[in-house]
């Protein structure tokens, strides 16, 4: 929030300088620059108030909000009934041969996962949903255990329901 206010202050200063003294072209240039800084500051404040979510794990399943290179507000849902296995995967991905840690969620044979919603996806058959396990409050093994325990609660409840 503080950085957004600083940027907004610079925008106001740039606009004031433009209006104080300069040619018309310089004034318009300063005003445009100030407006761009203000727009960036407003966007930053909006992201701080309502950040984008990477994925959610609920009693119904997993919803990932990854869509290609960025996260969006529209998600891809995968119900627990279609999950086959969950494990932690450490690997290198392209471009740049960078290190990547994901929670790999394998789905049933009849289901596929769009490549755009899977973090660093390289699987040919598209049956594995990769969730980023390197950022966020829960990482690595802790994230794996949280996702796996939610899945196992569903599996246990399903067994109880059908017996």
Rosetta constraint file for C-alpha pairs under 8 A:
AtomPair CA 1 CA 5 HARMONIC 6.43 0.50
AtomPair CA 1 CA 44 HARMONIC 7.66 0.50
AtomPair CA 1 CA 45 HARMONIC 6.09 0.50
AtomPair CA 1 CA 48 HARMONIC 6.93 0.50
AtomPair CA 2 CA 6 HARMONIC 6.29 0.50
AtomPair CA 3 CA 7 HARMONIC 6.22 0.50
AtomPair CA 3 CA 41 HARMONIC 7.94 0.50
AtomPair CA 4 CA 8 HARMONIC 6.14 0.50
AtomPair CA 4 CA 40 HARMONIC 7.89 0.50
AtomPair CA 4 CA 41 HARMONIC 4.57 0.50
AtomPair CA 4 CA 42 HARMONIC 7.10 0.50
AtomPair CA 4 CA 44 HARMONIC 6.00 0.50
AtomPair CA 4 CA 45 HARMONIC 6.18 0.50
AtomPair CA 5 CA 9 HARMONIC 6.10 0.50
AtomPair CA 5 CA 41 HARMONIC 6.93 0.50
AtomPair CA 6 CA 10 HARMONIC 6.32 0.50
AtomPair CA 7 CA 11 HARMONIC 6.24 0.50
AtomPair CA 7 CA 37 HARMONIC 6.27 0.50
AtomPair CA 7 CA 38 HARMONIC 6.78 0.50
AtomPair CA 7 CA 40 HARMONIC 7.84 0.50
AtomPair CA 7 CA 41 HARMONIC 5.73 0.50
AtomPair CA 8 CA 12 HARMONIC 6.34 0.50
AtomPair CA 8 CA 37 HARMONIC 6.72 0.50
AtomPair CA 8 CA 38 HARMONIC 5.18 0.50
AtomPair CA 8 CA 41 HARMONIC 5.76 0.50
AtomPair CA 9 CA 13 HARMONIC 6.19 0.50
AtomPair CA 10 CA 14 HARMONIC 6.05 0.50
AtomPair CA 10 CA 34 HARMONIC 7.37 0.50
AtomPair CA 10 CA 37 HARMONIC 7.56 0.50
AtomPair CA 11 CA 15 HARMONIC 6.24 0.50
AtomPair CA 11 CA 33 HARMONIC 7.56 0.50
AtomPair CA 11 CA 34 HARMONIC 4.16 0.50
AtomPair CA 11 CA 35 HARMONIC 6.58 0.50
AtomPair CA 11 CA 36 HARMONIC 7.96 0.50
AtomPair CA 11 CA 37 HARMONIC 5.50 0.50
AtomPair CA 11 CA 38 HARMONIC 5.57 0.50
AtomPair CA 12 CA 16 HARMONIC 6.12 0.50
AtomPair CA 12 CA 34 HARMONIC 6.64 0.50
AtomPair CA 12 CA 38 HARMONIC 7.99 0.50
AtomPair CA 13 CA 17 HARMONIC 6.13 0.50
AtomPair CA 13 CA 34 HARMONIC 7.88 0.50
AtomPair CA 14 CA 18 HARMONIC 6.16 0.50
AtomPair CA 14 CA 30 HARMONIC 5.90 0.50
AtomPair CA 14 CA 31 HARMONIC 6.86 0.50
AtomPair CA 14 CA 33 HARMONIC 7.46 0.50
AtomPair CA 14 CA 34 HARMONIC 5.39 0.50
AtomPair CA 15 CA 19 HARMONIC 6.29 0.50
AtomPair CA 15 CA 27 HARMONIC 7.89 0.50
AtomPair CA 15 CA 30 HARMONIC 6.01 0.50
AtomPair CA 15 CA 31 HARMONIC 4.99 0.50
AtomPair CA 15 CA 34 HARMONIC 5.61 0.50
AtomPair CA 15 CA 35 HARMONIC 7.99 0.50
AtomPair CA 16 CA 20 HARMONIC 6.11 0.50
AtomPair CA 17 CA 21 HARMONIC 6.66 0.50
AtomPair CA 17 CA 30 HARMONIC 7.61 0.50
AtomPair CA 18 CA 22 HARMONIC 6.43 0.50
AtomPair CA 18 CA 26 HARMONIC 6.76 0.50
AtomPair CA 18 CA 27 HARMONIC 4.30 0.50
AtomPair CA 18 CA 28 HARMONIC 7.32 0.50
AtomPair CA 18 CA 29 HARMONIC 7.89 0.50
AtomPair CA 18 CA 30 HARMONIC 5.24 0.50
AtomPair CA 18 CA 31 HARMONIC 6.29 0.50
AtomPair CA 19 CA 27 HARMONIC 5.95 0.50
AtomPair CA 21 CA 27 HARMONIC 7.83 0.50
AtomPair CA 22 CA 26 HARMONIC 5.80 0.50
AtomPair CA 22 CA 27 HARMONIC 6.00 0.50
AtomPair CA 23 CA 27 HARMONIC 6.13 0.50
AtomPair CA 24 CA 28 HARMONIC 6.18 0.50
AtomPair CA 25 CA 29 HARMONIC 6.13 0.50
AtomPair CA 26 CA 30 HARMONIC 6.06 0.50
AtomPair CA 27 CA 31 HARMONIC 5.97 0.50
AtomPair CA 28 CA 32 HARMONIC 6.02 0.50
AtomPair CA 29 CA 33 HARMONIC 6.14 0.50
AtomPair CA 30 CA 34 HARMONIC 5.99 0.50
AtomPair CA 31 CA 35 HARMONIC 6.05 0.50
AtomPair CA 32 CA 36 HARMONIC 6.26 0.50
AtomPair CA 33 CA 37 HARMONIC 6.34 0.50
AtomPair CA 34 CA 38 HARMONIC 6.16 0.50
AtomPair CA 35 CA 39 HARMONIC 6.15 0.50
AtomPair CA 36 CA 40 HARMONIC 6.23 0.50
AtomPair CA 37 CA 41 HARMONIC 6.20 0.50
AtomPair CA 38 CA 42 HARMONIC 6.18 0.50
AtomPair CA 39 CA 43 HARMONIC 6.22 0.50
AtomPair CA 40 CA 44 HARMONIC 6.19 0.50
AtomPair CA 41 CA 45 HARMONIC 6.29 0.50
AtomPair CA 42 CA 46 HARMONIC 6.22 0.50
AtomPair CA 43 CA 47 HARMONIC 6.26 0.50
AtomPair CA 44 CA 48 HARMONIC 6.26 0.50
AtomPair CA 45 CA 49 HARMONIC 6.19 0.50
AtomPair CA 46 CA 50 HARMONIC 6.02 0.50
AtomPair CA 46 CA 51 HARMONIC 7.71 0.50
AtomPair CA 47 CA 51 HARMONIC 4.71 0.50
AtomPair CA 47 CA 52 HARMONIC 7.19 0.50
AtomPair CA 52 CA 71 HARMONIC 6.51 0.50
AtomPair CA 52 CA 72 HARMONIC 6.70 0.50
AtomPair CA 52 CA 73 HARMONIC 6.87 0.50
AtomPair CA 53 CA 65 HARMONIC 6.59 0.50
AtomPair CA 53 CA 71 HARMONIC 7.15 0.50
AtomPair CA 53 CA 72 HARMONIC 7.84 0.50
AtomPair CA 53 CA 73 HARMONIC 7.60 0.50
AtomPair CA 54 CA 64 HARMONIC 6.14 0.50
AtomPair CA 54 CA 65 HARMONIC 5.44 0.50
AtomPair CA 54 CA 66 HARMONIC 6.48 0.50
AtomPair CA 54 CA 71 HARMONIC 6.40 0.50
AtomPair CA 55 CA 62 HARMONIC 7.09 0.50
AtomPair CA 55 CA 63 HARMONIC 5.45 0.50
AtomPair CA 55 CA 64 HARMONIC 4.10 0.50
AtomPair CA 55 CA 65 HARMONIC 5.60 0.50
AtomPair CA 55 CA 66 HARMONIC 7.76 0.50
AtomPair CA 55 CA 131 HARMONIC 7.70 0.50
AtomPair CA 56 CA 62 HARMONIC 5.75 0.50
AtomPair CA 56 CA 63 HARMONIC 5.26 0.50
AtomPair CA 56 CA 64 HARMONIC 6.49 0.50
AtomPair CA 57 CA 61 HARMONIC 5.94 0.50
AtomPair CA 57 CA 62 HARMONIC 4.67 0.50
AtomPair CA 57 CA 63 HARMONIC 6.63 0.50
AtomPair CA 57 CA 147 HARMONIC 6.71 0.50
AtomPair CA 57 CA 150 HARMONIC 7.36 0.50
AtomPair CA 58 CA 62 HARMONIC 6.43 0.50
AtomPair CA 58 CA 150 HARMONIC 7.18 0.50
AtomPair CA 59 CA 150 HARMONIC 6.60 0.50
AtomPair CA 59 CA 151 HARMONIC 7.90 0.50
AtomPair CA 59 CA 154 HARMONIC 6.77 0.50
AtomPair CA 60 CA 79 HARMONIC 5.76 0.50
AtomPair CA 60 CA 80 HARMONIC 6.26 0.50
AtomPair CA 60 CA 154 HARMONIC 7.87 0.50
AtomPair CA 61 CA 77 HARMONIC 7.07 0.50
AtomPair CA 61 CA 78 HARMONIC 5.64 0.50
AtomPair CA 61 CA 79 HARMONIC 4.20 0.50
AtomPair CA 61 CA 80 HARMONIC 4.65 0.50
AtomPair CA 61 CA 151 HARMONIC 7.52 0.50
AtomPair CA 62 CA 77 HARMONIC 5.75 0.50
AtomPair CA 62 CA 78 HARMONIC 5.20 0.50
AtomPair CA 62 CA 79 HARMONIC 6.40 0.50
AtomPair CA 62 CA 80 HARMONIC 7.36 0.50
AtomPair CA 63 CA 75 HARMONIC 5.87 0.50
AtomPair CA 63 CA 76 HARMONIC 5.35 0.50
AtomPair CA 63 CA 77 HARMONIC 4.20 0.50
AtomPair CA 63 CA 78 HARMONIC 6.16 0.50
AtomPair CA 64 CA 75 HARMONIC 5.38 0.50
AtomPair CA 64 CA 76 HARMONIC 5.37 0.50
AtomPair CA 64 CA 77 HARMONIC 6.59 0.50
AtomPair CA 64 CA 117 HARMONIC 6.76 0.50
AtomPair CA 64 CA 131 HARMONIC 7.71 0.50
AtomPair CA 65 CA 71 HARMONIC 5.35 0.50
AtomPair CA 65 CA 72 HARMONIC 5.48 0.50
AtomPair CA 65 CA 73 HARMONIC 6.31 0.50
AtomPair CA 65 CA 74 HARMONIC 6.06 0.50
AtomPair CA 65 CA 75 HARMONIC 4.32 0.50
AtomPair CA 65 CA 76 HARMONIC 6.42 0.50
AtomPair CA 65 CA 117 HARMONIC 7.11 0.50
AtomPair CA 66 CA 70 HARMONIC 5.89 0.50
AtomPair CA 66 CA 71 HARMONIC 4.37 0.50
AtomPair CA 66 CA 72 HARMONIC 6.30 0.50
AtomPair CA 66 CA 75 HARMONIC 7.19 0.50
AtomPair CA 66 CA 116 HARMONIC 7.07 0.50
AtomPair CA 66 CA 117 HARMONIC 4.85 0.50
AtomPair CA 66 CA 118 HARMONIC 7.09 0.50
AtomPair CA 66 CA 119 HARMONIC 7.40 0.50
AtomPair CA 67 CA 71 HARMONIC 5.77 0.50
AtomPair CA 67 CA 72 HARMONIC 6.49 0.50
AtomPair CA 67 CA 116 HARMONIC 5.23 0.50
AtomPair CA 67 CA 117 HARMONIC 5.09 0.50
AtomPair CA 68 CA 115 HARMONIC 7.95 0.50
AtomPair CA 68 CA 116 HARMONIC 4.36 0.50
AtomPair CA 68 CA 117 HARMONIC 6.33 0.50
AtomPair CA 69 CA 116 HARMONIC 7.84 0.50
AtomPair CA 76 CA 117 HARMONIC 7.06 0.50
AtomPair CA 78 CA 82 HARMONIC 6.98 0.50
AtomPair CA 78 CA 83 HARMONIC 7.71 0.50
AtomPair CA 79 CA 83 HARMONIC 7.17 0.50
AtomPair CA 80 CA 151 HARMONIC 6.20 0.50
AtomPair CA 80 CA 154 HARMONIC 6.82 0.50
AtomPair CA 80 CA 155 HARMONIC 7.95 0.50
AtomPair CA 82 CA 107 HARMONIC 5.54 0.50
AtomPair CA 82 CA 108 HARMONIC 5.41 0.50
AtomPair CA 82 CA 111 HARMONIC 7.42 0.50
AtomPair CA 83 CA 105 HARMONIC 6.76 0.50
AtomPair CA 83 CA 106 HARMONIC 5.99 0.50
AtomPair CA 83 CA 107 HARMONIC 4.52 0.50
AtomPair CA 83 CA 108 HARMONIC 6.13 0.50
AtomPair CA 84 CA 105 HARMONIC 7.46 0.50
AtomPair CA 84 CA 106 HARMONIC 5.42 0.50
AtomPair CA 84 CA 107 HARMONIC 5.16 0.50
AtomPair CA 84 CA 108 HARMONIC 5.74 0.50
AtomPair CA 85 CA 105 HARMONIC 5.92 0.50
AtomPair CA 85 CA 106 HARMONIC 5.21 0.50
AtomPair CA 85 CA 107 HARMONIC 7.26 0.50
AtomPair CA 86 CA 103 HARMONIC 6.85 0.50
AtomPair CA 86 CA 104 HARMONIC 5.68 0.50
AtomPair CA 86 CA 105 HARMONIC 4.62 0.50
AtomPair CA 86 CA 106 HARMONIC 6.36 0.50
AtomPair CA 86 CA 144 HARMONIC 7.70 0.50
AtomPair CA 86 CA 148 HARMONIC 6.46 0.50
AtomPair CA 87 CA 103 HARMONIC 5.71 0.50
AtomPair CA 87 CA 104 HARMONIC 5.36 0.50
AtomPair CA 87 CA 105 HARMONIC 6.79 0.50
AtomPair CA 87 CA 144 HARMONIC 6.81 0.50
AtomPair CA 88 CA 101 HARMONIC 7.22 0.50
AtomPair CA 88 CA 102 HARMONIC 5.90 0.50
AtomPair CA 88 CA 103 HARMONIC 4.61 0.50
AtomPair CA 88 CA 104 HARMONIC 6.02 0.50
AtomPair CA 88 CA 140 HARMONIC 7.14 0.50
AtomPair CA 88 CA 141 HARMONIC 7.18 0.50
AtomPair CA 88 CA 144 HARMONIC 6.32 0.50
AtomPair CA 89 CA 101 HARMONIC 5.70 0.50
AtomPair CA 89 CA 102 HARMONIC 5.32 0.50
AtomPair CA 89 CA 103 HARMONIC 6.14 0.50
AtomPair CA 89 CA 104 HARMONIC 6.38 0.50
AtomPair CA 90 CA 99 HARMONIC 7.42 0.50
AtomPair CA 90 CA 100 HARMONIC 5.88 0.50
AtomPair CA 90 CA 101 HARMONIC 4.57 0.50
AtomPair CA 90 CA 102 HARMONIC 6.64 0.50
AtomPair CA 91 CA 99 HARMONIC 5.95 0.50
AtomPair CA 91 CA 100 HARMONIC 5.38 0.50
AtomPair CA 91 CA 101 HARMONIC 6.49 0.50
AtomPair CA 92 CA 97 HARMONIC 5.47 0.50
AtomPair CA 92 CA 98 HARMONIC 5.27 0.50
AtomPair CA 92 CA 99 HARMONIC 4.57 0.50
AtomPair CA 92 CA 100 HARMONIC 5.64 0.50
AtomPair CA 93 CA 97 HARMONIC 5.17 0.50
AtomPair CA 93 CA 98 HARMONIC 5.53 0.50
AtomPair CA 93 CA 99 HARMONIC 6.57 0.50
AtomPair CA 93 CA 100 HARMONIC 6.60 0.50
AtomPair CA 93 CA 120 HARMONIC 6.45 0.50
AtomPair CA 93 CA 122 HARMONIC 7.88 0.50
AtomPair CA 94 CA 98 HARMONIC 6.67 0.50
AtomPair CA 100 CA 120 HARMONIC 7.72 0.50
AtomPair CA 100 CA 134 HARMONIC 7.36 0.50
AtomPair CA 101 CA 132 HARMONIC 6.63 0.50
AtomPair CA 101 CA 133 HARMONIC 5.40 0.50
AtomPair CA 101 CA 134 HARMONIC 5.84 0.50
AtomPair CA 101 CA 140 HARMONIC 7.02 0.50
AtomPair CA 102 CA 119 HARMONIC 7.59 0.50
AtomPair CA 102 CA 130 HARMONIC 5.61 0.50
AtomPair CA 102 CA 131 HARMONIC 5.25 0.50
AtomPair CA 102 CA 132 HARMONIC 4.85 0.50
AtomPair CA 102 CA 133 HARMONIC 4.67 0.50
AtomPair CA 102 CA 134 HARMONIC 7.23 0.50
AtomPair CA 102 CA 140 HARMONIC 7.54 0.50
AtomPair CA 103 CA 130 HARMONIC 5.62 0.50
AtomPair CA 103 CA 131 HARMONIC 5.09 0.50
AtomPair CA 103 CA 132 HARMONIC 6.68 0.50
AtomPair CA 103 CA 133 HARMONIC 6.06 0.50
AtomPair CA 103 CA 140 HARMONIC 7.77 0.50
AtomPair CA 103 CA 143 HARMONIC 7.72 0.50
AtomPair CA 103 CA 144 HARMONIC 6.13 0.50
AtomPair CA 104 CA 128 HARMONIC 6.18 0.50
AtomPair CA 104 CA 129 HARMONIC 5.75 0.50
AtomPair CA 104 CA 130 HARMONIC 4.62 0.50
AtomPair CA 104 CA 131 HARMONIC 6.52 0.50
AtomPair CA 105 CA 128 HARMONIC 5.43 0.50
AtomPair CA 105 CA 129 HARMONIC 5.00 0.50
AtomPair CA 105 CA 130 HARMONIC 6.29 0.50
AtomPair CA 105 CA 131 HARMONIC 7.88 0.50
AtomPair CA 106 CA 127 HARMONIC 5.82 0.50
AtomPair CA 106 CA 128 HARMONIC 4.42 0.50
AtomPair CA 106 CA 129 HARMONIC 6.38 0.50
AtomPair CA 107 CA 111 HARMONIC 6.29 0.50
AtomPair CA 107 CA 112 HARMONIC 7.18 0.50
AtomPair CA 107 CA 127 HARMONIC 5.46 0.50
AtomPair CA 107 CA 128 HARMONIC 6.18 0.50
AtomPair CA 107 CA 129 HARMONIC 7.68 0.50
AtomPair CA 108 CA 127 HARMONIC 7.36 0.50
AtomPair CA 109 CA 127 HARMONIC 7.31 0.50
AtomPair CA 111 CA 127 HARMONIC 6.85 0.50
AtomPair CA 112 CA 125 HARMONIC 7.76 0.50
AtomPair CA 112 CA 126 HARMONIC 5.46 0.50
AtomPair CA 112 CA 127 HARMONIC 4.96 0.50
AtomPair CA 112 CA 128 HARMONIC 7.81 0.50
AtomPair CA 113 CA 117 HARMONIC 7.39 0.50
AtomPair CA 113 CA 118 HARMONIC 7.40 0.50
AtomPair CA 113 CA 126 HARMONIC 5.25 0.50
AtomPair CA 113 CA 127 HARMONIC 5.61 0.50
AtomPair CA 113 CA 128 HARMONIC 6.55 0.50
AtomPair CA 113 CA 129 HARMONIC 6.23 0.50
AtomPair CA 114 CA 118 HARMONIC 7.05 0.50
AtomPair CA 114 CA 126 HARMONIC 6.69 0.50
AtomPair CA 115 CA 121 HARMONIC 6.10 0.50
AtomPair CA 115 CA 126 HARMONIC 6.63 0.50
AtomPair CA 116 CA 121 HARMONIC 7.92 0.50
AtomPair CA 117 CA 129 HARMONIC 7.54 0.50
AtomPair CA 118 CA 128 HARMONIC 7.72 0.50
AtomPair CA 118 CA 129 HARMONIC 5.07 0.50
AtomPair CA 118 CA 130 HARMONIC 4.83 0.50
AtomPair CA 118 CA 131 HARMONIC 6.62 0.50
AtomPair CA 119 CA 129 HARMONIC 7.61 0.50
AtomPair CA 119 CA 130 HARMONIC 5.11 0.50
AtomPair CA 119 CA 131 HARMONIC 5.74 0.50
AtomPair CA 119 CA 132 HARMONIC 6.02 0.50
AtomPair CA 120 CA 130 HARMONIC 7.11 0.50
AtomPair CA 121 CA 129 HARMONIC 7.70 0.50
AtomPair CA 121 CA 130 HARMONIC 6.64 0.50
AtomPair CA 123 CA 127 HARMONIC 7.50 0.50
AtomPair CA 123 CA 128 HARMONIC 6.98 0.50
AtomPair CA 133 CA 138 HARMONIC 7.55 0.50
AtomPair CA 133 CA 139 HARMONIC 4.96 0.50
AtomPair CA 133 CA 140 HARMONIC 5.20 0.50
AtomPair CA 133 CA 143 HARMONIC 6.67 0.50
AtomPair CA 134 CA 139 HARMONIC 5.46 0.50
AtomPair CA 134 CA 140 HARMONIC 6.47 0.50
AtomPair CA 135 CA 139 HARMONIC 6.27 0.50
AtomPair CA 138 CA 142 HARMONIC 5.79 0.50
AtomPair CA 138 CA 143 HARMONIC 4.99 0.50
AtomPair CA 139 CA 143 HARMONIC 5.03 0.50
AtomPair CA 139 CA 144 HARMONIC 7.84 0.50
AtomPair CA 140 CA 144 HARMONIC 6.29 0.50
AtomPair CA 141 CA 145 HARMONIC 6.11 0.50
AtomPair CA 142 CA 146 HARMONIC 6.29 0.50
AtomPair CA 143 CA 147 HARMONIC 6.21 0.50
AtomPair CA 144 CA 148 HARMONIC 5.92 0.50
AtomPair CA 145 CA 149 HARMONIC 5.84 0.50
AtomPair CA 146 CA 150 HARMONIC 6.38 0.50
AtomPair CA 147 CA 151 HARMONIC 6.34 0.50
AtomPair CA 148 CA 152 HARMONIC 6.08 0.50
AtomPair CA 149 CA 153 HARMONIC 6.08 0.50
AtomPair CA 150 CA 154 HARMONIC 6.49 0.50
AtomPair CA 151 CA 155 HARMONIC 6.27 0.50
AtomPair CA 152 CA 156 HARMONIC 5.95 0.50
AtomPair CA 153 CA 157 HARMONIC 6.04 0.50
AtomPair CA 154 CA 158 HARMONIC 5.99 0.50
AtomPair CA 155 CA 159 HARMONIC 6.21 0.50
AtomPair CA 156 CA 160 HARMONIC 6.24 0.50
AtomPair CA 157 CA 161 HARMONIC 6.07 0.50
AtomPair CA 158 CA 162 HARMONIC 6.21 0.50
AtomPair CA 159 CA 163 HARMONIC 6.11 0.50
